Amino acid sequence: MVLEKLGDSLQGALKKLIGAGRIDERTVNEVIKDIQRALLQADVNVKLVMDMSKKIKERAMKEDPSPGINPREHVVRIVYQELMEIIGKGADIQLKPQTIMMVGLQGSGKTTSTAKLARYFQRKGLKAGVIAADTFRPGAYHQLKTLCENLNVAFYGEEGNPDAVTITKNGLKAIEKYDIKIVDTAGRHALEAELIEEMERINAVAKPNQKFMVLDAGIGQLASQQAHAFNDSIGITGVIITKLDGTAKGGGALSAVSETKSPIAFIGVGETAEDLEKFESDRFISRLLGMGDLKSLMEKAEETLSEEDMDVEGMMRGRFTLKDMYKQLQAMNKIGPLKQIMSMLPMGLGGMKLSDEMFQATSDKMRNYKIIMDSMTEDEMKDPKIIGGSRIKRISRGSGCSPEDVRELLKYHKTMQMALKGFKGGKFNIQKMMKKKMRM
């Protein structure tokens, strides 16, 4: 989950608000203190936190709730809106031909983000090409080349040539026919005059439509200084915040974005090439506050799964076989880790809080189910009712699992089958719902 610790703390504060007997000044003050503590522990700039706290209190005590919402919902809405004010709207990312320049300090995850960005546009149907203009860090050329080859993304570089400006110039000609041209520039351990000068020269040659600064979520208060320096030099059009999954504080990076008015373009939420999300503040804050992010989940599913993977109505029209369940488990693996999927669900729709141990146990169980089904015959997969005691013994031996594990799988399948039968014949249509969510 993005900013897991901050999200847990903010959700705790809102639970206190929702559980309060009545909303008065004392309750609002207590909730504000909890929010302040959560944001400061996450490295959000003190001034931003205090300004936001003041606004929340003023609005909560003076504004009348909108028609149809109670005082508790009114205060939650104010918290949501004020967090949106800090983070601002996301960068304007358009799916059209463009040149993108990547900048950032060494160790920020810039080269990996370059490959992820190319993959993002590739998934959207655009042809992407990458230029390796980082001539400072040993291994940068080979790292980017390998990443691009694995993703089937066009790559240009000149190994051994120290002139990044010339490489950029030649690279832009070499990948001229591609829709998206991404220039990965050098980083340094600190903002040196030499780095600034090289960036400015590459900027003059590439004339990029977008200039993305890559920031590590764990950088803390130093993020603000970096953001100002890069912005003053070449004019940043967007920020990519990396390593926002897990335990990173992230508040320093968010503060820098707010202070420099540089919109967030993308966030890195994992290690694979697929784990780069276009930033949209409403979705981000919703997930942070435990309200889920169904739009992102639906988009991820649509990009990742084929029509066959998503044929839910087909399963409900006929029998839900073990073969269908097998495809379902494969589809979940394609979308992403279980923890990431669960974080996109609202608390009331399954997005419950599970410990890392529970997530791991659930993932292991799903993996074991798949292994067990790999040991079944085609007839057994199509009709689980034929699986009796002797077949269970054979399947358990073949899969290396116990007979109890096989019985547990059959029980899980029966539960899923009954749940789907409950929808059969009704007005509930999952695929239509998904399309409707996408239009929201």
Secondary structure, 3 states (H helix, E strand, C coil): CECHHHHHHHHHHHHHHHCCCCCCHHHHHHHHHHHHHHHHHCCCCHHHHHHHHHHHHHHHHHCCCCCCCCHHHHHHHHHHHHHHHHHCCCCCCCCCCEEEEEECCCCCCHHHHHHHHHHHHHHCCCCEEEEEECCCCCCHHHHHHHHHHHHCCEEECCCCCCCHHHHHHHHHHHCCCCCEEEEEECCCCCCCHHHHHHHHHHHHHHCCCEEEEEEECCCCCHHHHHHHHHHHHHCCCEEEEECCECCCCCHHHHHHHHHHCCCEEEEECCCCCCCEEECCHHHHHHHHCCCCCHHHHHHHHHHHCCCCCCCHHHHHHCCCCHHHHHHHHHHHHHHCCHHHHHHCCCHHHCCCCCCHHHHHHHHHHHHHHHHHHHCCCHHHHHCHHHCCHHHHHHHHHHHCCCHHHHHHHHHHHHHHHHHHHHHCCCCCCHHHHHHHHHHC
